[in-house]
């Protein structure tokens, strides 16, 4: 991939005074590519300026597949410089990360940067590196290490080793190991959580309000030391939750009171069953981050010089706060994302949230908001379908995503194919016929089958005969691209059911109004005004927002899946 002039501007963008970059763009506009090339450019310039030393660069994303692909791309750049191997020893000589509780004074040279981590790995590493009592017990560290996927990289082996402790008592009662609550488990617990409240809320909406607002907002971290000293002040009180701005939590006061009762019921059940959730860990780490900064210490990981976050829309405010707080300079960040792809259940994100964090907590310079509009991945045939999904999102849930101009496709292409599947064998034969030589693809592979969730992945018919590595959930496919995409049983497996019929309310008149309201996109990269992000209003239709709330995530999942394709998108349904 050779960056064009507009991408080159972002890769080498600088400002005076120095400002962090928030890069927005819909799928396929080159956000990840710009991020990796900027990371590489800074890596090389630092090495040249300081005699081969490396900056402490950290790349973080929620998606494990994307992390692996970005890391591979960065290492491939290093191969180009193999004749200057003394400047790029990351690929072959990275030392395992030793994260014992006694290693606070280990020099940074013990770890080779940059580091490419999932947010789960990052949080667990922080638990070992930050001062104060660890969140996980020794037994839990051993238990969690068994769930890390194998990787030949010494860096990943080091991360796995960080969970192991030689003094762990293997006979310790396994019942004492806390498990983490996922949305799948939350939904399984829902009848019990809701037994007294008798709420009509969809569990996905309740989970979002609990994870992103009651427990995952910056305000919920209780950064005031006096508040943190009182257990009753953990997370938001009912009064604080009710006072959250409507743009942050998009339900009314009566509904918030109902959700808060569900939250109390959930917390009691979680505690009684000896579970924890990710925000419990984040809350505990936030207090230790403050101690780390107060002590003004350094260790082999922290603080980092530069931070790069991809798919930033998947992070809660609380997670972003910790990421920024542990950076040596809050004006040296690059965050990239797209709110139309915010499909992580329980996370309600808008780019203006980041602006609030910078304003209220860091007193820093406002980040520079840049936007990419040219879609380099998909042709117009795919983009027109994707644009239809975005139109529906704006129409029904306009305050759930940032308002951006429509994608600009660079070339025409075939329309998506929608199939009513009667024979899996015929479907497989058709897909085999589409195989061809392909140009090098950025961050992905040739063909993929995308399904809704892990359950659908496990139940995929044997006739497909595809490598399991190339059957992905929508979440796993984020940030990647493929020549051919088969979206299998997306609607058949949807829990929305008849709620999809609300789409029929969207008329030709509404389509015309949407495009008359849309501001015209300038080509390529453009500076973006913060106020335009607030210019998204929900149209008043004869539909129940709470009842249809599930469609917000459904639209975003559909958009994400469609825009993985470069050449062909096949949508196959068995029902």
Buried (B, 14 or more C-beta within 10 A) or exposed (E): BEBEEBBBBBBEBEEEEEBBBBBBBBBBBBBBBBBBBBBBBBBBEBBEEEEEEBBBBBBBBBBBBBBBBBBEBBBEBBEEBEEEEEBBEBBEEBEBBBBEEEBBEBEBEBBBBBBBBBBBBBBBBBBBBBBBEBBBBBBBBBBBBEEBEEBEBBBBBBBBBBBEBEEBEEEBEEEEBBEEBBBEBBBEBBEEBBEEBEBEBBBBBBBBBBBBBBBBBBBBBBBEEEEBEEEEBBBBBBEBBBEBEEEBBBBEEEBBEBBBBBBBBBBEBBEEEEBBBBBBBBBBBBBBBBEBEEEEBBBBBBBBBBBBBBBBBBBBBBBBBBBBBBBBBBBBBBBBBBBBBBBBBBBBBBBBBBBBBBEEBBEBBBBBBBBBBBBBBBBBBBBBBBBBBBBBBBBBBBBBBBBBBBBBBEEEBEEBEEBEBEEBEEBBEBBEEBEEEBEEBBBBBBBBBBBBEEEBBEEBEEEBEBEEEBBBBBBBBBBBBBBBBBBBBBBEBBEBEEBBEBEEEBEEEBEEEBEEEBEEBEEBBBEBEEEBBBEBEBBEBEEEBBEBBBBBBBBBBBBBBBBBBBBBBBBBBBE
